[in-house]
Amino acid sequence: MTPEGTAPPAAPESAPHPAALPPGGQGAPPGPPAHRARLLPWLWILATAGAGALFLGQTETALLVAVAGLFVSAQAADLDERWAGVHRLLAWAVPAGAALVFVALAQVLLTSDLAAALRSGIGALAALSAAVSLLAGSPRVADALACSIFRTGAPGHTLRLAAQLVLAGLLLCVPAWFALRQSLDAILEKPDAFITPGGLGGGLLGYVVLAFAAVGFLVRRSWPEALERLGLRRFARGDLIVIVAGVAALWLFNGAAEGLQKVLFPALWKADQAFTRALAEHMSMPQLVLLGLSAGIGEEITVRGALQPKLGIVTSSLLFAALHVQYSWYGLVVIFALGLLLGTIRRRSGTTVAMAVHALYDILAVTTATGS
């Protein structure tokens, strides 16, 4: 099974050290005019990318760009209290948006063909997740949530936003998994109608913009500093060995896991194989390469590059697995393990190497799926 899917929330950043904060404030003292001017490029990037995505009908890309804008405002508010008011106006966007998604999922589940007891239980879980998401919009609750998730004693606007997104991603797994089962047959019949080159390319752009916004590019970090924070660097001589070994490790582990699944859970094995095989049979080689690059670059720059240094390998891998609801529960366990391997590669060799391993593995897995 291949780890393609929705990219997760990105990059929490710590607030300034408490000693640097003014009494009763979350941000640093007002910055110089040069700091304010550095936000202007972001306004241009967000407006251009967001309007272009909407014009082309790329809703996912527009949503990613919008979340990037929230991170820009949060980063600015952490550094300059004068931006705190602007961010407070936007701060409820994620809790309210997540709640609306869960309400929509509850409606889908309550009208699905699931067994009555299961339908009621999962629908109630989606409704409860909506309430929890709204509750996380309270600054006090968001502070406690950020302290718990990121193990920090001084969360700022950026960490609160990141914590709300992580919470929504984890809560999304179960109701979204059941809801997707209702339309999975249509996706398997013609996956290229749902996974288009424009959508893959636009999504990749959105993930990159989100990751750089989340680590404070142009707000708290320069270009070299943002690259370093995301773990992006040029390939070194020894990286080729790591890439080959990483792809082989993922391939061997996944093969062993699929063999065990085929013996112990044959129905689950058929369901998971059907998704990957449908991709291989209905998409051209250029589309498959774009699919691998989109997942490899987009997921790695957000999960491993931006999020993992703050969230840790285990929790970021759990979130990574939770967002791949197209697979069975067994498949999610395998993807969690693959996330641990990719996280270890990111920690030891950097995000660029993890991107290469992820992309090459995905391309290899999908192109060889027809022989499964």
C-alpha positions as CSV (number, residue, x, y, z in Angstrom):
1,M,0.0,0.0,0.0
2,T,1.3,3.5,-0.8
3,P,1.0,6.5,1.5
4,E,-0.8,8.9,-0.8
5,G,-3.4,11.1,0.8
6,T,-4.3,14.4,2.2
7,A,-1.5,16.3,3.5
8,P,-1.7,17.0,7.1
9,P,-1.6,20.3,9.1
10,A,1.8,21.9,9.1
11,A,4.5,23.4,11.3
12,P,3.9,24.7,14.7
13,E,6.5,27.3,15.8
14,S,7.3,28.2,19.3
15,A,6.4,31.6,20.7
16,P,9.2,33.9,21.7
17,H,10.9,33.2,25.0
18,P,8.8,34.5,27.9
19,A,11.6,36.8,29.0
20,A,11.2,38.6,25.6
21,L,7.5,39.2,26.0
22,P,6.0,42.5,27.2
23,P,3.9,42.2,30.4
24,G,0.6,40.6,29.7
25,G,1.4,40.2,25.9
26,Q,1.8,37.2,23.6
27,G,4.0,38.9,21.1
28,A,7.3,40.6,21.1
29,P,7.6,44.4,21.3
30,P,6.5,46.2,18.1
31,G,9.0,45.5,15.3
32,P,10.6,47.9,13.0
33,P,9.0,49.0,9.7
34,A,11.2,46.5,7.8
35,H,9.4,43.7,9.6
36,R,6.0,45.0,8.6
37,A,7.2,45.4,5.0
38,R,8.2,41.7,4.9
39,L,4.5,40.7,5.1
40,L,3.8,42.4,1.8
41,P,5.3,39.6,-0.3
42,W,3.1,37.1,1.6
43,L,0.0,39.2,0.8
44,W,0.9,38.9,-2.9
45,I,1.7,35.2,-2.7
46,L,-1.5,34.4,-0.9
47,A,-3.7,36.5,-3.1
48,T,-2.2,35.2,-6.3
49,A,-2.2,31.6,-5.3
50,G,-5.6,31.6,-3.7
51,A,-7.3,33.5,-6.5
52,G,-5.6,31.3,-9.1
53,A,-6.7,28.1,-7.3
54,L,-10.3,29.3,-7.1
55,F,-10.3,30.3,-10.8
56,L,-9.1,26.8,-11.8
57,G,-11.5,25.1,-9.5
58,Q,-8.8,23.7,-7.2
59,T,-10.6,23.9,-3.9
60,E,-8.0,21.9,-1.9
61,T,-5.3,24.2,-3.0
62,A,-7.3,27.3,-2.1
63,L,-8.0,25.8,1.3
64,L,-4.2,25.1,1.9
65,V,-3.4,28.7,0.9
66,A,-6.0,30.0,3.2
67,V,-4.5,28.0,6.1
68,A,-1.1,29.3,5.1
69,G,-2.5,32.8,5.5
70,L,-3.7,32.0,9.0
71,F,-0.1,30.9,9.9
72,V,1.3,34.1,8.5
73,S,-1.0,36.2,10.7
74,A,-0.2,34.0,13.7
75,Q,3.5,34.3,13.2
76,A,3.2,38.1,12.8
77,A,1.0,38.3,16.0
78,D,3.6,36.3,17.9
79,L,6.3,38.8,17.0
80,D,4.3,42.0,17.0
81,E,1.3,42.6,19.3
82,R,-0.2,45.0,16.8
83,W,-1.0,42.0,14.6
84,A,-2.7,40.2,17.5
85,G,-6.1,41.9,16.8
86,V,-6.0,40.8,13.2
87,H,-5.2,37.3,14.1
88,R,-7.9,37.1,16.8
89,L,-10.5,38.0,14.1
90,L,-9.2,34.9,12.1
91,A,-8.5,32.6,15.0
92,W,-11.9,30.9,14.9
93,A,-11.6,29.9,11.2
94,V,-10.0,26.5,12.0
95,P,-12.3,25.5,14.9
96,A,-15.4,26.6,13.1
97,G,-14.3,25.1,9.8
98,A,-13.4,21.8,11.4
99,A,-16.8,21.7,13.2
100,L,-18.6,22.3,9.9
101,V,-16.7,19.4,8.3
102,F,-17.7,17.1,11.2
103,V,-21.3,18.1,11.0
104,A,-21.3,17.3,7.3
105,L,-19.7,13.9,8.0
106,A,-22.3,13.2,10.7
107,Q,-25.1,13.9,8.1
108,V,-23.5,11.6,5.6
109,L,-23.0,8.8,8.2
110,L,-26.5,9.1,9.6
111,T,-28.0,8.6,6.1
112,S,-25.6,5.8,5.1
113,D,-26.3,2.1,4.7
114,L,-24.2,1.2,7.8
115,A,-25.8,-1.0,10.4
116,A,-28.2,1.1,12.6
117,A,-26.1,0.9,15.8
118,L,-22.9,1.6,14.0
119,R,-24.5,4.4,12.0
120,S,-25.7,6.1,15.2
121,G,-22.4,5.6,17.0
122,I,-20.1,7.0,14.3
123,G,-22.6,9.8,13.6
124,A,-22.5,10.7,17.3
125,L,-18.7,10.6,17.3
126,A,-18.6,13.0,14.4
127,A,-21.0,15.3,16.2
128,L,-18.9,15.1,19.4
129,S,-15.8,15.9,17.3
130,A,-17.5,19.0,16.0
131,A,-18.2,20.1,19.6
132,V,-14.6,19.4,20.7
133,S,-13.3,21.4,17.7
134,L,-15.4,24.4,18.6
135,L,-14.2,24.1,22.2
136,A,-10.6,24.2,21.0
137,G,-11.3,27.7,19.7
138,S,-11.3,29.0,23.3
139,P,-7.8,30.6,23.9
140,R,-7.6,28.9,27.3
141,V,-8.5,25.5,25.9
142,A,-6.2,26.1,22.9
143,D,-3.3,26.9,25.3
144,A,-3.9,23.7,27.3
145,L,-4.1,21.7,24.0
146,A,-0.9,23.2,22.7
147,C,1.0,22.6,25.9
148,S,-0.2,19.0,25.8
149,I,0.6,18.3,22.2
150,F,3.9,20.2,21.9
151,R,5.0,20.0,25.5
152,T,5.7,23.6,25.9
153,G,4.9,26.0,28.7
154,A,4.5,29.1,26.6
155,P,2.3,28.6,23.6
156,G,1.7,31.5,21.3
157,H,-0.7,32.2,18.5
158,T,1.1,29.9,16.1
159,L,1.2,26.9,18.4
160,R,-2.5,27.3,19.2
161,L,-3.3,27.2,15.5
162,A,-1.1,24.2,14.9
163,A,-2.6,22.4,17.9
164,Q,-6.2,23.0,16.6
165,L,-5.2,21.6,13.2
166,V,-3.5,18.5,14.7
167,L,-6.5,17.8,16.8
168,A,-8.9,18.1,13.9
169,G,-6.7,15.8,11.8
170,L,-6.6,13.1,14.5
171,L,-10.4,13.4,15.2
172,L,-11.1,13.2,11.5
173,C,-9.8,9.6,11.0
174,V,-12.6,7.5,12.2
175,P,-15.7,9.3,10.9
176,A,-13.9,10.1,7.6
177,W,-12.9,6.4,7.2
178,F,-16.5,5.3,7.5
179,A,-17.8,8.1,5.3
180,L,-15.3,7.3,2.5
181,R,-16.6,3.7,2.4
182,Q,-19.8,5.1,0.9
183,S,-18.1,6.5,-2.2
184,L,-15.0,4.2,-2.4
185,D,-16.5,2.1,-5.3
186,A,-16.9,5.2,-7.5
187,I,-13.3,6.2,-6.8
188,L,-12.0,2.8,-7.5
189,E,-13.9,2.6,-10.8
190,K,-12.1,5.6,-12.2
191,P,-9.6,7.1,-9.8
192,D,-8.1,9.4,-12.5
193,A,-11.4,11.4,-12.4
194,F,-10.8,12.2,-8.7
195,I,-6.9,12.5,-8.8
196,T,-6.2,14.9,-11.7
197,P,-2.8,16.3,-12.8
198,G,-4.1,19.8,-12.0
199,G,-5.2,18.8,-8.6
200,L,-1.9,17.0,-7.8
201,G,0.2,20.0,-9.0
202,G,-2.0,22.5,-7.3
203,G,-2.0,20.5,-4.1
204,L,1.7,20.3,-4.1
205,L,2.0,24.0,-4.5
206,G,-0.5,24.5,-1.6
207,Y,1.5,22.2,0.7
208,V,4.8,24.0,-0.1
209,V,3.2,27.4,0.6
210,L,1.7,26.1,3.8
211,A,4.9,24.7,5.1
212,F,6.9,27.9,4.5
213,A,4.2,30.0,6.0
214,A,4.0,27.7,9.1
215,V,7.7,28.0,9.9
216,G,7.7,31.8,9.6
217,F,9.4,32.4,6.2
218,L,9.6,36.2,5.7
219,V,8.2,36.8,9.1
220,R,10.6,35.3,11.6
221,R,13.0,33.5,9.2
222,S,14.9,34.3,6.1
223,W,15.1,32.0,3.1
224,P,18.2,30.1,4.3
225,E,16.8,29.9,7.9
226,A,13.4,28.5,6.6
227,L,15.2,25.9,4.5
228,E,17.2,24.8,7.5
229,R,14.1,24.7,9.7
230,L,12.3,22.5,7.1
231,G,15.3,20.2,6.7
232,L,15.8,21.1,3.0
233,R,19.3,21.0,1.7
234,R,21.3,19.9,-1.3
235,F,22.0,16.2,-1.7
236,A,25.3,15.0,-0.3
237,R,27.4,12.1,-1.6
238,G,26.3,9.6,1.0
239,D,22.6,10.5,0.4
240,L,22.3,8.1,-2.6
241,I,23.1,5.2,-0.4
242,V,20.5,6.3,2.2
243,I,17.9,6.8,-0.6
244,V,18.4,3.4,-2.0
245,A,18.5,1.8,1.4
246,G,15.4,3.7,2.5
247,V,13.3,2.7,-0.6
248,A,14.5,-0.9,-0.1
249,A,13.5,-0.8,3.6
250,L,10.0,0.6,2.9
251,W,9.6,-1.9,0.0
252,L,10.6,-4.9,2.1
253,F,8.6,-3.9,5.1
254,N,5.5,-3.2,3.1
255,G,5.9,-6.5,1.2
256,A,6.2,-8.5,4.4
257,A,3.2,-6.6,5.9
258,E,1.1,-7.3,2.8
259,G,2.1,-11.0,2.9
260,L,0.9,-11.3,6.5
261,Q,-2.3,-9.4,5.7
262,K,-3.0,-11.7,2.8
263,V,-2.9,-14.7,5.1
264,L,-4.6,-13.3,8.2
265,F,-7.0,-10.8,6.7
266,P,-7.6,-11.7,3.0
267,A,-10.6,-9.4,2.6
268,L,-8.7,-6.4,3.9
269,W,-5.8,-7.3,1.6
270,K,-8.1,-7.3,-1.4
271,A,-9.6,-4.0,-0.5
272,D,-6.2,-2.3,0.0
273,Q,-4.8,-3.8,-3.2
274,A,-7.8,-2.7,-5.1
275,F,-7.1,1.0,-4.4
276,T,-3.4,0.8,-5.5
277,R,-4.2,-1.4,-8.5
278,A,-6.9,1.0,-9.7
279,L,-4.3,3.8,-9.7
280,A,-1.9,1.7,-11.7
281,E,-4.5,0.7,-14.3
282,H,-6.2,4.0,-14.9
283,M,-3.3,6.5,-14.8
284,S,-0.5,7.0,-17.2
285,M,3.1,6.9,-16.3
286,P,3.5,10.7,-16.2
287,Q,0.4,10.9,-13.9
288,L,1.9,8.3,-11.6
289,V,5.2,10.1,-11.5
290,L,3.3,13.3,-10.6
291,L,1.3,11.4,-8.0
292,G,4.6,10.2,-6.4
293,L,6.2,13.6,-6.5
294,S,3.1,15.3,-5.1
295,A,2.9,12.9,-2.1
296,G,6.6,12.6,-1.7
297,I,7.3,16.4,-1.7
298,G,4.0,17.6,-0.3
299,E,3.6,15.2,2.6
300,E,7.2,15.3,3.6
301,I,7.6,19.1,3.6
302,T,4.6,19.4,5.9
303,V,4.7,16.2,8.1
304,R,8.4,15.5,8.4
305,G,9.8,18.9,7.4
306,A,7.6,21.4,9.3
307,L,5.7,19.3,11.9
308,Q,8.0,16.5,13.1
309,P,10.7,18.7,14.8
310,K,7.9,20.1,17.1
311,L,5.6,17.1,17.3
312,G,8.1,14.2,17.4
313,I,8.4,11.1,15.1
314,V,5.7,9.0,16.8
315,T,2.9,11.5,17.0
316,S,3.6,13.0,13.5
317,S,3.5,9.4,12.1
318,L,0.2,8.8,13.9
319,L,-1.2,11.9,12.2
320,F,0.3,10.9,8.9
321,A,-1.5,7.5,9.1
322,A,-4.8,9.1,10.3
323,L,-5.1,11.1,7.1
324,H,-4.9,8.1,4.8
325,V,-8.4,6.9,5.3
326,Q,-8.6,5.3,1.9
327,Y,-7.0,2.2,3.4
328,S,-8.3,-0.4,5.8
329,W,-7.4,-0.3,9.5
330,Y,-4.5,-2.7,8.8
331,G,-3.3,-0.4,6.0
332,L,-3.3,2.5,8.5
333,V,-1.1,0.5,10.9
334,V,1.3,-0.2,8.1
335,I,1.4,3.4,7.0
336,F,2.1,4.4,10.6
337,A,5.1,2.1,10.5
338,L,6.2,3.5,7.2
339,G,5.9,7.0,8.7
340,L,8.2,6.0,11.5
341,L,10.8,4.9,8.9
342,L,10.5,8.1,7.0
343,G,10.6,10.1,10.2
344,T,13.9,8.4,11.1
345,I,15.3,9.2,7.7
346,R,14.3,12.9,8.1
347,R,15.9,13.1,11.5
348,R,19.2,11.5,10.4
349,S,19.5,12.8,6.8
350,G,17.1,15.6,6.3
351,T,13.7,16.2,4.6
352,T,15.2,16.3,1.1
353,V,16.3,12.7,1.4
354,A,13.0,11.7,3.0
355,M,11.2,13.3,0.0
356,A,13.3,11.3,-2.5
357,V,12.6,8.0,-0.6
358,H,8.9,8.7,-0.3
359,A,8.4,9.7,-3.9
360,L,10.5,6.8,-5.4
361,Y,8.8,4.3,-3.2
362,D,5.3,5.5,-4.1
363,I,6.1,5.4,-7.9
364,L,7.6,1.9,-7.5
365,A,4.7,0.6,-5.4
366,V,2.0,1.9,-7.8
367,T,3.7,0.9,-11.0
368,T,4.2,-2.7,-9.8
369,A,0.7,-3.1,-8.3
370,T,-0.8,-4.7,-11.3
371,G,1.2,-7.8,-10.7
372,S,0.0,-8.2,-7.1
